[in-house]
Amino acid sequence: MMAVFSNIYIIIPICLNRESIKKGGDQLKTTEYQDNLNPFTAIWTRPRETVRYVIEEKESNFSFLLIVLSGFVGGLLSSLDSELFLPVWGILLLALLGGPIGAVVSTAIGAGIYLLVGRLFKGEATYTEMFRAILTGQIPQIWLFPLLLFWMLVFPETYFVESDQLPFEDTNLLSMIFFLVLGVVSIWTFVVQCKAVGEAHRLSAWKGFFIIVLPGIVFIGVIVAIIAAVLTTIM
């Protein structure tokens, strides 16, 4: 599984460079899309078209649907490799009720941050466009729901961990396959998010990548600086 996640440094540049070869310049032309496009399937092969289609054509009820679905799946993912503190039905209910709230909060904050950072790259997105773009970028992860549900119900001993159990201690072949699928989808979701942020700002996917990672780098830098200052004061 670690090999899958380590390949992110190879896969992401390839996916982003493919777009850079096709499109040059700071500002990209308006992305064309089909009127009958299905966001849940097209996101895998035509992410930029899908994001632009959702931004331009879809109404607020579709955004609400994405909030519920992505929040639900996010809630299930947060319970992976954690202790089983509730019955399975209780975890499903908690993910269904609490997940969308977390999705709204994280998307709202992320949209604001990416909007401001994107201005440094001369991005043109509005807050609503960025909000919808981030939600659309989560669609690949939504497809994990059947796998997570099956895994949780059929193989709870590998989905959850006991209080005295190490992660991956009882992992079998099927669980490793599940982790492999999870890793691949997670990597592609990140690539799609880079393209989604870039599309909302009408910038390249590479600039979308930097818009996403720069806030994290700055945050880590601030934390390290604070810790260093505290340690210096103590010593």
N, C-alpha and C positions, 0 to 999 in steps of 0.2 A: 504493500500500500504506500509506503514511503517513496518508492520509486515513481509511483504515479504522480504524487504531489511534487516531487522534485523536478519532473518534466515540465512543470508549468513555465519555467524559465526558457524552455525551448519552444513549446507550443504557442504561448502567447505572442512572442515576437513574430513567429511565422504567420499567425492569423492577422496580426495588425499590419505587418509589412505587405501582405497581399492587397490590403486596401490602399496603402500608401502608394503602391505601384500604379494602381488604377486611377487615383485621384491626387492631384497636386494642388499646391497653393494653400493659403491660410484659410480662406472661406470656401466651403464646398457649395456646389450648385444644389438647388432643391432636389431632394431625392424623390424619384417617381415611384409610384406604387400602383398595384391593381385594386380596383374597387371592391372585388370580392375576396380579398385577402383574409385568410384565417390566422389571426395572431398566434394561436396556440401551436400551429404546425409550421408556419412560415418563419417563426423566430429562429428555428434551427439552421436554416439555410439562407435566409434573407433578413438578418436582424435590423439593418438600417431601414429598409423598406417597411418592416413591421412597426418599428418605433415611430416613424413618420406617419404611418397610417393611423396608429392609435392616437397620436397627438392631434392630427388634423380631422379625423373622422369619428372616432369613438366618443360617446357621451360619458357623463360622470358615473352612470350605473356600471359601466365596464370597469372603470377604475375601482369602484367599490368591490366588484367581483374579484379583481386582482388582489385587493387588500385582504379580503377574507381568505382566499386560497393561499396566497404567499405567506400570510400570517399563520395560518393553520399548519402548513408544512414547516415553517420556521420553528413553530412551537414543538413539533414532533422531532425535528433535528436537535433541538436543545435538550431533549430527553435522552438522546442517544448516548450510550456509555455512561449513564448516570444511574443512581440507585432507584429502584422501584419503590417509591414512597407512597404511591397510590395504586389502586387497581387500574388495569389497562384502560377500562372505560372512563375512569376518572382523569387519566392523562389525556385521553382523546378530547374529553369535554373541556379540560383546562386549556389545551392547545387551541380548540375552536373558539373559546371565549376570550382568552388572553392574548393569543397570537396576533389577531388582527389589530388589537390596541398597540402592541409592540411594533407592528408593521407601519401603522400610521405615524407613530412617533419617530421611528428611525427614518422613514421615508421623508417626513417633513423636515427633519434636521438635515438629512443628507442633501435634499434638494436645495436648501438654503446655502449649505457649504459649497456644493458644486456650482451653484449659481454665482457665488462671489468669486471663487477661485477661477471659474471660467472667464470672468471678466478680464483677468490678467492675460488671457490668451485671445482676447477680443471676441469672446463668445456672444451669441445673440439670443440665447434662450430666455424665456420668461419663467417665472416660478412654477406656473401651472404646467408648462411644457416639460420642465425638468422633473417635476413630480410624476407625471405620466410616463416619462422615459425610464425613470428608475423602476417603477412598477412593472413596466413591460419587460425590462431586463431580467426580472425575476421569474418569468414564465418557464424557462428551462428547469428551474428548481421545483416548480409546481408539479412537474411530471414525476417527481420522486415519490409522490403520495402513495400510489399503489404499492411500490416496493417497500416503503417504510411501514405501511399498514400490514402487509404480509409478513414482513420481518418481525414486527412487534408481536403479532398474534401467534405466529407459528414457531418462531425461534426467540422467545423472550429471554432465554438464558444467555444469548450472545448480543441481544440488543441492549439489555440492561446489565449492570454490574452489581455484585454484592458488596457490602461494606468492607469486607476483607479481601476483595478480589482485585487483581490488577487489570487494567484495560487490555483487551485482546487475549486474556489468559485462556479462555475457553473457545477461542475462535476456530470454526471449522471451515471447510472448503467453500461451502455456500455463502457463509458470512464474508469470507474474503472476496468473493465475487460481488457481493452487495457493496462492500467497501470500495471495490474497484469502480463499479458503476457510480457510486457516490462521488468518488474523486474526479472522474471524467466529467460528470455533470457540473460539479462545482467549478472546475477549471473553465468549462465552456460558459457557465453563467457569468464568471468574471470577465471573460472576453466580450460577451454580449453587453455587459454593463459598460465597458469601455466604449464600445460602439454606440450604445444608447446615449451616454452622456455626450459623446462627440456629435451625434446626430442632432440632439436637442440644441446644442450650441452652433450647429452647422460647421463643425470642425472635424478634423481627422480622428480616427480611433486612437492614434498615438497620443494626441492631445487629450482625448478623453481619459486615457490611461494615466497621464500625469495629473490631470484634474482630480482623479480619484486617490492617487497615492500621495500627493503632496501634503494634504491635510494630516495624514497619518504620520508622515515623516516629521512634520512640524510639531505635532503633538508629542511624539516620542522624544524629539529634541528638547522640548520644554520640560518634560518629565525628568529626563537625564540631567538637564541643567539644574533643576530644583533639587534633585537628590544630591548632585555634586556640591551645590551650595550648602545644603544642610550638613553633609559630611565634613565639608571644610570648616564650617562653624563649630561643629562638635570637636573636631580634632585641633 
